[in-house]
Amino acid sequence: MSGLDYEAVAAFAQQGGTLYFGLIFLGGLIYALRPRHKADFDRLAKLPLEDDDHV
């Protein structure tokens, strides 16, 4: 029998998935914390507080 049984594949998939989603999270965090995007996020944070008179 080969050395690739169900437990080995499951462990690899769990570790690979954790690494994949960790990298996605890290990329999103870096994107959100870049100073270049601060003005956009500040404007969007105030959007719910603005009056909307053209309903």
Legacy VTK file of the C-alpha trace (Angstrom):
# vtk DataFile Version 3.0
C-alpha trace
ASCII
DATASET POLYDATA
POINTS 55 float
0.000 0.000 0.000
1.284 3.478 -0.754
2.215 5.968 1.961
-0.659 8.254 0.965
-3.616 7.138 3.026
-6.736 9.086 4.000
-5.246 10.502 7.201
-2.188 11.847 5.377
-4.305 13.504 2.682
-6.688 14.970 5.282
-3.802 16.372 7.345
-2.216 17.886 4.244
-5.540 19.446 3.192
-6.071 20.930 6.658
-2.596 22.421 6.796
-2.781 23.650 3.206
-6.183 25.218 3.780
-5.003 26.952 6.938
-1.978 28.309 5.114
-4.084 29.416 2.118
-6.677 31.275 4.180
-3.960 32.721 6.410
-2.262 34.205 3.347
-5.582 35.561 2.047
-6.234 37.192 5.442
-2.727 38.642 5.563
-3.127 40.066 2.053
-6.434 41.709 3.012
-4.898 43.137 6.159
-1.961 44.599 4.264
-4.340 46.081 1.690
-6.533 47.661 4.376
-3.644 49.121 6.361
-1.783 50.724 3.471
-1.646 54.510 3.919
-2.637 54.994 0.283
-6.162 53.702 1.038
-6.743 55.765 4.213
-8.680 58.568 2.494
-11.022 56.096 0.793
-11.734 54.228 4.027
-12.285 57.477 5.951
-14.806 58.613 3.343
-16.588 55.259 3.381
-16.694 55.229 7.196
-18.665 58.502 7.183
-21.071 57.405 4.448
-23.807 55.996 6.778
-23.893 59.306 8.680
-24.609 61.461 5.641
-28.143 62.720 4.970
-29.806 61.233 1.943
-32.444 63.723 0.819
-33.057 62.335 -2.669
-35.172 59.314 -1.740
LINES 1 56
55 0 1 2 3 4 5 6 7 8 9 10 11 12 13 14 15 16 17 18 19 20 21 22 23 24 25 26 27 28 29 30 31 32 33 34 35 36 37 38 39 40 41 42 43 44 45 46 47 48 49 50 51 52 53 54
